[in-house]
Amino acid sequence: MDGKILSFNSMISDYEVINPEFAKVKVYVCYAGKNRNGSFISEEVLENMSKTIYGVPVVAEYDETNNCFKGHGGKLEISDDGIDFIQTTVPYGFVDPKSPIFYEEVTELDGITKHNYLCCYAYLWYKRYPEVEEVLRNQDNNRIGQSMEISVSSYDFNEDDDCFVIKDGHFSALCMLGVEPCFESAKV
């Protein structure tokens, strides 16, 4: 898994139009501990990784037919030359390079479980990409699911807990989703 991309889910909150081209959103990225994709990130590792979130792109794969975002995107293309992975996500925005990084306690949908989510602010170029504005406006008060993508440089596998323990890595993107996120309340 060294040098591989590992995807997680989180969420993006309400948006604020800051000028005729860009909207500012709060992003609930992830929490420390074991999560639903079978990995574990300690508070210390998450704190170190949080320093790498500045300026990363906010990407998505748009489903024009259903007017929503899909998953992390990508497709395999098979040709006489071999198999290639084709990236199908579009960079719709970026994490504010001067965003405060903070934690916010969220009660999950079960009404019992509470997690401290790493949060930041991002800008979405919604006028350049009208599909972003359409998805933001047509959420029926639901948040847009969000998934973080990290590049893992060091990990262990914990057989007792059946999970990958992330020891070091950095953020490579945040991805808006139309599917359920790995981190229950991860959102835009």
Residue frames as qw, qx, qy, qz and C-alpha x, y, z in Angstrom:
[[0.000, 0.884, 0.467, 0.000, 0.00, 0.00, 0.00],
 [0.405, -0.515, 0.075, 0.752, 3.03, 2.35, 0.16],
 [0.055, -0.244, 0.376, 0.892, 2.49, 5.37, -2.06],
 [0.016, -0.426, -0.833, -0.353, -1.07, 4.27, -2.88],
 [0.282, -0.273, -0.018, -0.920, -4.15, 6.45, -2.73],
 [0.134, -0.331, -0.894, 0.271, -6.65, 5.62, 0.00],
 [0.222, -0.404, -0.303, -0.834, -10.13, 7.13, -0.22],
 [0.088, -0.321, -0.759, 0.560, -12.39, 8.07, 2.67],
 [0.084, -0.644, -0.549, -0.526, -15.75, 9.76, 2.89],
 [0.166, -0.349, -0.451, 0.804, -16.84, 12.90, 4.74],
 [0.185, 0.758, 0.619, 0.091, -19.23, 15.87, 4.00],
 [0.215, 0.170, 0.093, 0.957, -19.49, 19.50, 2.78],
 [0.007, 0.561, 0.635, -0.531, -21.87, 21.96, 4.53],
 [0.276, 0.881, 0.364, -0.127, -23.97, 24.94, 3.39],
 [0.585, 0.212, 0.201, 0.757, -22.36, 27.28, 0.98],
 [0.063, -0.838, -0.177, 0.512, -21.82, 31.04, 0.98],
 [0.594, 0.661, 0.211, 0.407, -21.42, 32.95, -2.28],
 [0.499, -0.591, -0.026, 0.633, -18.33, 35.12, -1.80],
 [0.067, 0.495, -0.318, -0.806, -18.20, 36.66, -5.27],
 [0.710, 0.391, -0.070, -0.582, -19.93, 36.10, -8.64],
 [0.606, 0.425, -0.654, -0.155, -17.71, 33.07, -9.38],
 [0.392, 0.172, -0.845, 0.321, -16.92, 31.27, -6.13],
 [0.700, -0.565, -0.150, -0.410, -18.82, 29.78, -3.20],
 [0.039, 0.474, -0.760, 0.443, -17.23, 29.05, 0.16],
 [0.839, -0.269, -0.366, -0.300, -18.14, 25.78, 1.89],
 [0.419, -0.580, 0.635, -0.292, -17.29, 24.21, 5.22],
 [0.735, 0.221, -0.623, -0.149, -15.94, 20.69, 4.83],
 [0.741, -0.455, 0.425, -0.251, -16.28, 18.00, 7.49],
 [0.400, 0.580, -0.691, -0.161, -13.31, 15.89, 6.42],
 [0.751, -0.012, -0.659, 0.042, -12.84, 12.96, 8.81],
 [0.587, -0.719, 0.220, -0.301, -12.29, 11.91, 12.41],
 [0.091, 0.527, -0.829, 0.163, -9.52, 10.07, 14.23],
 [0.626, -0.119, 0.682, -0.359, -9.93, 6.39, 15.07],
 [0.297, 0.086, 0.906, 0.288, -11.23, 3.37, 13.20],
 [0.446, 0.356, -0.035, -0.821, -13.62, 4.08, 10.36],
 [0.815, 0.260, 0.382, -0.348, -15.93, 2.17, 8.05],
 [0.702, 0.616, -0.330, -0.138, -13.38, 1.55, 5.29],
 [0.966, -0.143, -0.106, 0.188, -11.20, -0.60, 7.54],
 [0.531, 0.422, -0.282, 0.679, -8.51, 1.89, 8.41],
 [0.530, -0.745, -0.302, 0.268, -7.42, 3.63, 11.60],
 [0.363, 0.604, -0.121, 0.699, -5.87, 7.08, 11.92],
 [0.491, -0.455, -0.497, 0.552, -4.66, 8.20, 15.35],
 [0.057, -0.961, -0.225, 0.149, -5.25, 11.75, 16.60],
 [0.403, -0.654, 0.341, 0.542, -1.52, 12.47, 16.33],
 [0.431, 0.081, 0.681, 0.587, -1.27, 11.22, 12.74],
 [0.188, 0.777, 0.565, 0.203, -4.43, 13.12, 11.74],
 [0.199, -0.917, -0.043, 0.342, -3.06, 16.29, 13.31],
 [0.401, -0.428, 0.518, 0.622, 0.17, 15.92, 11.30],
 [0.348, 0.343, 0.734, 0.471, -1.74, 15.14, 8.10],
 [0.093, 0.870, 0.455, -0.167, -4.02, 18.17, 8.62],
 [0.211, -0.719, 0.227, 0.622, -1.05, 20.42, 7.79],
 [0.261, -0.116, 0.732, 0.619, -1.08, 19.01, 4.23],
 [0.303, 0.614, 0.727, -0.049, -4.71, 19.85, 3.39],
 [0.061, 0.755, 0.024, -0.652, -4.05, 23.45, 2.34],
 [0.236, 0.572, -0.458, -0.638, -4.63, 24.05, -1.36],
 [0.280, 0.020, 0.940, 0.191, -5.66, 20.47, -2.25],
 [0.306, -0.063, -0.499, -0.808, -8.28, 20.22, -5.00],
 [0.537, 0.197, 0.621, -0.536, -11.95, 19.50, -4.39],
 [0.166, 0.167, -0.784, -0.574, -12.93, 17.06, -7.14],
 [0.629, 0.213, 0.565, -0.490, -16.09, 15.25, -8.22],
 [0.073, 0.050, 0.847, 0.524, -17.50, 13.10, -10.98],
 [0.431, 0.235, 0.185, -0.851, -20.80, 14.54, -12.22],
 [0.254, 0.285, 0.913, 0.141, -23.72, 12.36, -13.31],
 [0.168, 0.056, -0.239, -0.955, -25.57, 14.53, -15.84],
 [0.389, -0.291, -0.772, -0.410, -28.49, 12.11, -16.16],
 [0.511, -0.572, -0.630, 0.121, -29.34, 12.20, -12.44],
 [0.007, -0.826, 0.062, -0.560, -27.99, 15.70, -11.67],
 [0.722, -0.677, 0.136, -0.040, -25.77, 14.47, -8.86],
 [0.081, 0.698, -0.711, 0.015, -22.21, 13.60, -8.05],
 [0.923, 0.023, -0.372, -0.091, -21.09, 9.98, -8.19],
 [0.853, -0.456, -0.002, 0.255, -18.14, 8.31, -6.46],
 [0.449, -0.650, 0.324, 0.520, -14.40, 8.84, -6.76],
 [0.557, 0.750, -0.156, -0.321, -14.52, 8.37, -10.50],
 [0.147, -0.534, 0.788, 0.269, -12.13, 6.77, -12.87],
 [0.911, 0.280, 0.122, -0.278, -12.44, 4.10, -15.49],
 [0.570, -0.316, 0.667, 0.361, -10.26, 1.41, -16.97],
 [0.608, 0.668, -0.165, -0.396, -9.52, 1.63, -20.66],
 [0.743, -0.154, 0.609, 0.230, -8.31, -1.52, -22.40],
 [0.524, 0.764, -0.217, -0.308, -6.46, -1.13, -25.68],
 [0.905, 0.326, -0.199, 0.184, -3.85, -2.95, -27.73],
 [0.294, 0.639, -0.453, 0.548, -1.24, -1.02, -25.74],
 [0.306, -0.036, -0.796, 0.521, -2.47, -2.33, -22.39],
 [0.323, -0.733, -0.598, -0.022, -4.74, -1.18, -19.57],
 [0.199, 0.289, -0.174, 0.920, -4.88, 2.47, -18.50],
 [0.158, -0.632, -0.640, 0.407, -6.67, 4.15, -15.64],
 [0.117, 0.499, 0.290, 0.808, -8.50, 7.25, -16.89],
 [0.093, -0.295, -0.528, 0.791, -9.28, 9.93, -14.31],
 [0.028, -0.567, -0.654, -0.501, -12.89, 11.09, -14.71],
 [0.277, -0.766, -0.429, 0.390, -13.18, 13.56, -11.85],
 [0.279, 0.734, 0.116, 0.608, -13.03, 17.31, -12.41],
 [0.390, -0.210, -0.430, 0.786, -11.32, 19.75, -10.03],
 [0.088, -0.785, -0.505, -0.347, -14.23, 22.00, -9.04],
 [0.269, -0.918, 0.068, -0.285, -12.43, 23.93, -6.34],
 [0.581, 0.302, -0.554, 0.514, -9.74, 23.87, -3.69],
 [0.582, -0.634, -0.410, 0.303, -9.15, 24.05, 0.05],
 [0.005, -0.975, 0.055, -0.215, -8.46, 27.60, 1.16],
 [0.682, 0.297, -0.426, 0.516, -4.67, 27.85, 1.72],
 [0.022, 0.355, -0.440, 0.825, -5.38, 30.10, 4.73],
 [0.682, -0.425, -0.406, -0.436, -8.31, 28.11, 6.10],
 [0.383, -0.496, 0.630, -0.458, -8.37, 27.55, 9.81],
 [0.573, 0.001, -0.815, -0.085, -8.14, 23.87, 10.56],
 [0.388, -0.301, 0.483, -0.725, -10.46, 23.03, 13.44],
 [0.166, -0.136, -0.977, 0.009, -12.47, 20.22, 14.98],
 [0.512, -0.163, 0.028, -0.843, -16.22, 20.13, 15.44],
 [0.262, 0.015, 0.925, -0.273, -18.15, 17.54, 17.43],
 [0.536, 0.049, -0.439, -0.720, -20.87, 15.85, 15.38],
 [0.590, -0.002, 0.711, -0.383, -23.57, 13.51, 16.65],
 [0.030, 0.091, -0.859, -0.503, -24.01, 10.80, 14.04],
 [0.517, -0.149, -0.419, -0.732, -27.38, 9.78, 12.62],
 [0.544, -0.248, -0.798, 0.076, -27.79, 7.05, 15.25],
 [0.380, -0.792, -0.120, -0.462, -28.24, 9.89, 17.78],
 [0.819, -0.561, 0.012, 0.117, -25.67, 8.35, 20.13],
 [0.793, -0.003, 0.123, 0.596, -22.24, 8.19, 18.51],
 [0.028, 0.986, -0.036, -0.163, -20.21, 11.40, 18.57],
 [0.794, 0.120, 0.137, 0.580, -17.07, 12.13, 16.57],
 [0.145, -0.815, 0.091, 0.554, -14.76, 15.14, 16.44],
 [0.723, 0.562, 0.308, 0.258, -14.46, 15.96, 12.73],
 [0.404, -0.292, 0.247, 0.831, -11.46, 17.68, 11.24],
 [0.347, 0.825, 0.441, -0.056, -12.93, 20.68, 9.38],
 [0.333, -0.252, 0.260, 0.871, -11.71, 23.32, 6.94],
 [0.428, 0.718, 0.213, -0.506, -13.08, 25.73, 4.33],
 [0.482, 0.048, 0.655, 0.580, -12.93, 25.30, 0.58],
 [0.311, 0.529, -0.073, -0.786, -13.90, 27.32, -2.47],
 [0.558, 0.320, 0.746, 0.173, -15.99, 25.89, -5.30],
 [0.004, 0.246, -0.384, -0.890, -15.92, 27.50, -8.74],
 [0.395, 0.415, 0.781, -0.250, -19.66, 27.17, -9.14],
 [0.430, 0.733, 0.050, -0.525, -20.20, 29.69, -11.96],
 [0.151, 0.524, -0.736, -0.400, -17.60, 28.06, -14.21],
 [0.183, -0.031, -0.976, -0.110, -19.21, 24.69, -13.55],
 [0.515, -0.239, -0.049, -0.822, -23.01, 25.19, -13.35],
 [0.741, -0.171, -0.636, -0.130, -23.45, 21.55, -12.33],
 [0.358, -0.027, -0.647, 0.673, -21.92, 22.41, -8.95],
 [0.265, -0.053, 0.200, -0.942, -24.51, 25.11, -8.35],
 [0.687, -0.115, -0.446, -0.562, -27.28, 22.76, -9.50],
 [0.658, -0.132, -0.716, 0.192, -26.19, 20.03, -7.08],
 [0.171, -0.002, -0.516, 0.840, -25.76, 22.55, -4.23],
 [0.395, -0.049, 0.031, -0.917, -29.24, 24.00, -4.81],
 [0.762, -0.047, -0.395, -0.512, -31.01, 20.65, -5.29],
 [0.271, 0.222, -0.874, 0.336, -29.92, 18.81, -2.17],
 [0.614, -0.520, -0.453, -0.384, -33.33, 18.98, -0.40],
 [0.446, -0.777, 0.286, -0.340, -31.51, 20.12, 2.76],
 [0.960, -0.163, 0.080, 0.215, -29.16, 17.14, 2.52],
 [0.210, -0.806, 0.439, 0.337, -25.45, 17.74, 2.55],
 [0.734, 0.552, -0.387, -0.088, -23.16, 16.65, -0.23],
 [0.923, -0.323, 0.114, 0.175, -21.14, 13.64, 0.87],
 [0.217, 0.872, -0.435, 0.051, -17.40, 14.15, 0.85],
 [0.971, -0.129, 0.017, 0.202, -14.50, 11.76, 0.76],
 [0.148, -0.863, 0.436, 0.207, -10.90, 12.53, 1.47],
 [0.910, 0.346, -0.146, 0.172, -8.18, 11.05, -0.67],
 [0.394, -0.821, 0.404, 0.082, -4.81, 10.55, 0.99],
 [0.695, 0.494, -0.510, 0.112, -1.49, 9.28, -0.18],
 [0.821, -0.554, 0.128, -0.051, -0.27, 6.80, 2.42],
 [0.385, 0.713, -0.565, 0.154, 3.49, 6.66, 2.93],
 [0.157, 0.258, -0.882, 0.361, 3.55, 4.38, 5.97],
 [0.752, -0.261, -0.037, -0.605, 1.08, 1.91, 7.51],
 [0.086, -0.199, 0.958, -0.186, 0.76, -1.33, 9.46],
 [0.624, -0.231, -0.539, -0.516, -1.95, -3.95, 9.39],
 [0.330, -0.276, 0.673, -0.601, -3.53, -4.71, 12.78],
 [0.370, -0.065, -0.886, -0.271, -4.80, -8.29, 12.58],
 [0.062, -0.300, -0.799, 0.517, -6.63, -8.08, 15.93],
 [0.269, 0.553, 0.303, -0.728, -8.79, -5.17, 14.72],
 [0.558, 0.403, 0.648, 0.326, -8.66, -6.22, 11.06],
 [0.219, 0.959, 0.166, -0.065, -7.68, -2.74, 9.90],
 [0.631, 0.407, -0.053, 0.658, -4.90, -0.75, 8.30],
 [0.406, -0.793, -0.179, 0.417, -3.24, 1.62, 10.76],
 [0.456, 0.788, 0.030, 0.413, -2.14, 4.74, 8.88],
 [0.669, -0.460, -0.127, 0.570, 1.19, 5.91, 10.31],
 [0.161, -0.519, 0.184, 0.819, 1.99, 8.69, 7.83],
 [0.385, 0.492, 0.662, 0.414, 0.51, 10.25, 4.73],
 [0.005, -0.286, -0.012, 0.958, -0.79, 13.44, 3.19],
 [0.499, 0.611, 0.462, -0.406, -4.00, 14.74, 1.68],
 [0.312, -0.028, 0.624, 0.716, -4.14, 14.61, -2.12],
 [0.231, -0.269, -0.446, -0.822, -7.79, 15.67, -2.73],
 [0.365, 0.227, 0.654, -0.623, -11.24, 16.03, -1.27],
 [0.096, -0.108, -0.804, -0.577, -13.99, 14.45, -3.38],
 [0.525, 0.068, 0.238, -0.814, -17.67, 15.46, -3.40],
 [0.036, 0.018, 0.993, 0.108, -19.88, 12.37, -3.51],
 [0.615, -0.106, -0.205, -0.754, -23.36, 11.28, -4.39],
 [0.766, -0.126, -0.630, -0.026, -22.91, 8.05, -2.43],
 [0.683, -0.722, -0.087, -0.064, -22.74, 7.32, 1.30],
 [0.208, 0.779, -0.514, 0.292, -19.45, 8.47, 2.82],
 [0.678, 0.049, -0.664, 0.313, -17.08, 6.29, 4.82],
 [0.139, -0.093, -0.534, 0.829, -17.05, 8.79, 7.70],
 [0.065, 0.575, 0.811, -0.086, -20.75, 8.93, 8.55],
 [0.054, 0.904, 0.324, -0.274, -21.17, 12.74, 8.68],
 [0.401, -0.267, 0.377, 0.791, -18.40, 13.70, 6.28],
 [0.334, 0.768, 0.546, 0.034, -19.95, 16.40, 4.12],
 [0.254, 0.170, 0.166, 0.937, -19.66, 19.60, 2.12]]
